[in-house]
Structure formats: structure tokens, C-alpha cells
Amino acid sequence: MTMGTRVYLARLAGLPVFDPNGDRVGRIRDAVVRLRTTNRPPQIVGLVAEMALRRRIFLPIGRITTMDSEAVVLSTGTLNLRRFEKRPNELLVVEDLLDRRVTVVPDGGDGPGTQAMVVDIGMELTRANEWLVTRVAVRGHTGRLARRGHVFQAEYERIRGLFGPTETQGTSNLLALLEQMRPADMANALQDLPDARRNEVAAALSDRKLADVLEELPEHDQVEILVHLDRERAADVLERMDPDDAADLLAELPQTEQTVLLDLMEPEEAAPVRQLMSYQAGTAGSVMTSEPVILTPDTTVAEALARIREPELSPVVAAQVFVARAPAATPTGKYLGMVHFQRLLREPPASIVGGLVDSDLEPLRPEATLTEVIKQMATYDLVAMPVIDSSHRLLGAVTVDDVLDHSLPRDWRDRDNLDPGEQVRL
């Protein structure tokens, strides 16, 4: 192997995985620890990688030729694409061991031990060509300031409680790893955790981050996490979600709970959610976003480009601007038309968007069915379409991601329903 003889496993999380030809096949998410029935140190038998469609697969440690701070590279041979499942005698480093509270005993085992929290697990390659857990990086536990404690390494033999109950786990180091991921990847990682730990980690996220993650989770996981938050916190998170996603999530709750949470939300945040929930399911009104980019006709091209550059906008929302008379919040004044960002790039910065609008496209009505929406978008190669009311006021826009989300099976985000896969040669 073209790597060192000692590797710290949590540092591998998120690294890309390449085949022998240099083609990327996924990302590392965890490492598999096999427990021994004897006193020998546990063995690292492989890594867990995430492939396309959020499928997690097992990579045997013997198939890995490179494992450094930049990437993991596989050898030639057959790769089993069957979805990874832990065996009874196996644990995962990130999922099961990170943030464990342990005791570090002195050399020789005499005297009181030091309370600490696991930061990383170190493995070493033996002469028998086995990767064994030999060292544990820990942070001295100092109560509420545990994250600021001193980090040090200890031999595996000095660690007590590493394989104890999961109740001895915290969240700080796992959160640090999750914060480096995109919301979709973070949601995927949360699905792999036991329910209690998933809810604990989710509750420790910021309102903004948790809102982003909830939008990427299957509906049953969204509900499970939300109902374990106190109601005030749940309302705060709903306020940070896109109104259409918040409306979809609330629709999964009992009517009484919907009412309570909507009443706890700020009135200006709750209003668009209430409006979206009033539309019949399976219509343009029920799936549209009420917060597209809306500009008045006297806005300059320079101002329009600055607006769609805002980092919080998704690509489909930023792909076009909708032009309407004041007020610019939905429901707007009279809807005038839309301008695609490519048109904005071709025009002088001082030009007025009111003179650039495409008004030939017939807007959708909120009662239009998803089938009608899909036909319109496919016919005109659009990524978004305006939705207006009978007074020609803009109510929102249906984007292609909204259409896909509501056209796929309800459980499409749930990995348990994916095809188990097969073997491929590298």
C-alpha cells in the first residue's frame, strides 16, 4: 500500500474515492470496526463509501491502495455495490465511537483514570497485514467546556468504555464532521444514526442548518425529528425552511399540531405557508415556491444580476427573475413577465428589466394539475414557471425541482427502498 502504517479514521470522512483509472466513484463516510472475542485490539476491516443515489457500500480494506489526506484509491477487481449493513460484531467509527465518553487509565492501570471524549480512532498495519485499533485520540472532559479540553493520544489498552452503551456519546465532534457536508449529504448521514442519536444531533444543529437538512430527508424522518423538538424551536426551524417545504412538512402532522406551530411562527413567515396549505394537493399552487426572485420593472440589469448572485438562492430559483408591479412580495401587483439570467448577461448593466420581459409564455393558474405543469415545462424547456391568480397577480413559481420532488414516489429519499445493486469490475 502506498500509505503510512498509521491512519486516523475520522479524518477520512468526506474524502473522495477513486478507481484505478482515476474516475471518482464516491466519498468515504465511515470505517468498519470488527470486535474480537479475545483481548486482541479490534480490527478495521473496511471503509464505508457513499455512491450515487445515496447508496452506502462496503470497501474491503485489502482493496485500498492509497489512503491519505486527499483521497482513497481502490485496486482493480470486483466492487460489490450491495447496500452496506453492519453485522452484529461490527461498529462504525464515526457513527458509533466518535464523541464517546471514556476513561483513560494511567500506564500499568494503577490510579484513577481521566475522563475524556473520543475525537478520533487510530489504526496501524501489523506484520500480519491487519489494520488494528492501536491508539485513540481524546479530548479531556471538563464538563460544559469539553470541546475546549486538551487533546491527547492514548494507547488502546489504556481506554475503558470505548464499546459501552451509546448513551455515553456526545455530539460535538460528529457535528464538526457534519458541518463540512452539504445538506443532502448531512441528511444522508443522519439517516444512518440510531433514532435517539439522530434526534440528539439534529437538535444540536443551528436553526438554519437543521432547516436545510430537513428539506433533504424523507418525510417520516422529518416528522420524527420535528416532533422531538420543543414547539418553539420547531416553529423557529419551520420559519427557516422554504415555505413550500414547510407546508409539506406541516401537512404530515395532525391538524391540532399544525395550528399550534403556525401560531408560534412569526405572522409574516406563517402567512405564505398557510396560503400554500390552502391549495389542493397535486396542483401548481400546492408545489410552488412563494419566494421566487421578483423585481419591479424599473430595476436595472445590474441590480437584477446582483440579486441572483445571492448565495442563499438555489440554482433553479436564480435562473430567472419575475417582473411585476409593486408590491414585489407575493401576491404582487400585476405580473408583467420573466427574464432568464442568460438574457440579463447579454444586456447593458444600465438597461431596465421592464423592457426585457418575456410575456409570451402563458402563466399557470394555482389549480393547474402537475401533469399540466410538466407538459408546459417540457414543451418550452423551462426550469420555472410563474403562477398567477385571477387578478393577474404573481403568487409564486413552480420550479423543476418542485415538480421532480412531487412526481417521484413519496419515499424516494429513503435509501431502504433503493435497488440493492450488483457487482462491477474496476
ABEGO torsion letter per residue (X at the ends): XBBBABBBAAAABGBBBBBAAGBBAEBBABBBBBBBABABBBBBAEBBBBBBGGBBBBBBAAABABBBAABBBBBBEBBBABBBBBBAABBBAAAAABGBBBBBBBBGGBEBBBBBBBABBBBBBBAAGBBBBABBBBBBBAEAAAAABBBBBBBAAABBGAABBAAABBAAAAAAAAAABBAAAAAAAAAABBAAAAAAAAAABBAAAAAAAAAABBAAAAAAAAAABBAAAAAAAAAABBAAAAAAAAAABBAAAAAAAAAABBAAAAAAAAAAAABBBGBAAAABBABBBBBBAABBAAAAAAAAABAABBAAAAABBBBBBOBABOBBBBBAEBBBAAAAAABBAABBAAAABBAABBBBBAABBAAAAAAAAAAAGBABBBBBBAAGBBAEBBBAAAAAAAABBAAAABAAABBAEBBBBX
